[in-house]
């Protein structure tokens, strides 16, 4: 049985717990932030990337909240460690955009701990319903999720090591 929000914020869910892991969202936000010039653009692109990644088929469809938490708690801790490590590795002049990209990419999932711990989502019910509807999860996709994490990590770290060689009119910099 999924942890439910109060009726005004309850999203339509099946009998299984529908959740997505956070690490790949954080890594995609790091890549976006490494390529962006400005923190506001990185934050917005990071948030948009969250929903784009949620719509791509990925690992999930947990049988119970307990099963989900056995994976999600370590994933949340790994995500925090990744955020700290990447922020520390980012060149000082690019760090605000990198942190903003990671924060924007992770923020849409803040409803998961607030619902679990406090019984409510900070988002309007329509946002929660949309977030649940776009999920394309299935059991057995863990190897793909790990492969994606590796690819995103390599891409983000490579982008951080490259000099900021984009012009003022770049797509990420405005």
N, C-alpha and C positions, 0 to 999 in steps of 0.2 A: 504494500500500500504506500503510495507516494505521500510525502509530507505536503499537506495542502495549505494554501493561503486562505484567509477569510473569504467568504463567498464573493465579495466584490472584486477580488483579485485572483480568483481561481481560474486557471487555464484548463481547457478541456484536455484531459489526459487519458490514456488507455490504462489497463490494469497494470502495466509495467511502469517502472520509473524511467522517465526520459531525461537524461542528463548528458552533458558533454564535458570532457575533461578540459582543463584550463591551459596546460603547458603549451599546446600548439597555438592557442590564441596569443599567449604572451610572446612566443617566438615570432609569430607573424607580426605582432606589434613592434617588436624590436627591429625587424627588417624594415618595416615601414618607417619607423623613427630614424633609422640609420640613413635612409634615402631622402627623408624630408628635410626641408630647411627650417621650418617653423613648428614650434610645439602645437599650436592650434590646428594646423593642417595635419600633423602626425596624429593627434588625438582623434580628430574626425575620421581620418582614413583608418585608424586602428579600430574604432567602433564599427565602421562599415565593414571592415574585414571580418569582424566577429560573426556578423550575420551571413556573410558570404561563405565562410568556412562551415558554419552550422548547416548550410544548405547542401554541402558536399557530403556524399556518403562517408560515414566514419563509424568508429567503434562506439558501442553503447547499448541501449535497450536493456537496462538492468532489471533483474527479476525482483529486486526488493531494495528498499532504502538502505538496509544494512549492507547488502552486497555493493551497492553504489558507494557507500561511505568507506568501505574497505579499500577501494581504489581511489576515491576522490580526496580523501584526507592526505595520503602521501602525494598525490598529484598537486594538491594545493600548496603543500610545503615545498615541493620541487619547483613549482611556479614562482613562489616567493624567492627561493634561492636563485633561480634563473634571472629574475628581475634584478636582484641585488648584484649578481655577478656581471650581467650585461651592462648595468648602469655604471659599475666600477670600471669596466673595460672601455666604455665609450669615451672618446676624446671629450674633454671638458666643454668645448664649444658645441658639440652635438648631443651631449647628455640630456638637456631639457627635451629635445625632440624625441629622443629614444625613450625616455621615461614616459613622455606623453603618449607615444604610440603604444607602448606596452599597457599603460593604464586604460587607454581607450579601448584596446582590444579585449581587456579583461573585464571591464566595467559591466557589460550587459549580463554577466553571470553573477553579479552581486546579489541577485534575488535568491539564489540557491542558499547561501548561508543565512540570509535574513529570514527566509521562509522557514528554514530548519530551526534556527535558534529563537526567533521572535514570532513566528507564525504569520508574517506578512511580507509582501514584496514592495520595494520602493517604487516600482513602476506601475503605470496604469494597467488595468486588466487587459486592454487591447494589445499593449506591448508584450505582456506575458503570453497571451494567446498566439500572437504572431511568432514569438520566439519558439514556442513549442511546435507550432505547425510546420516550420521550415526544417526541423530536424530530420535527418536522413540517417538513422542509426541502425546497426545490426550487430549482433554478437559475432565474434570471430574476426573482427577487423583490427585487432590489437597490433598485429605485425605492420599493417599499413599505417596505423597511427604512429608507431615508433619510427618507421621509415620517414614519414612526413616530418616528425620532430627532428630527426637527424638532418634532413634536407634544409629545413627552416633554420636550424642552428648554424649550419655551415654557411648558408646564404647571409644570415644576419651578421655573423662574425666576419665574413669576407667584406660585406658592405661597410662595417665599422673600420676595418683596416685600410680601406681605400680612402684616399684623400677626397674631401668634398669637392668634386670637380663639376658640379652642376651649375648652370647659369641661373640668373635671377628669374628667368621666365620658365623654369622647369615645371613640370606637372606637379611635382611634390613641393615646390618651393614658392610658387606664386609670385 
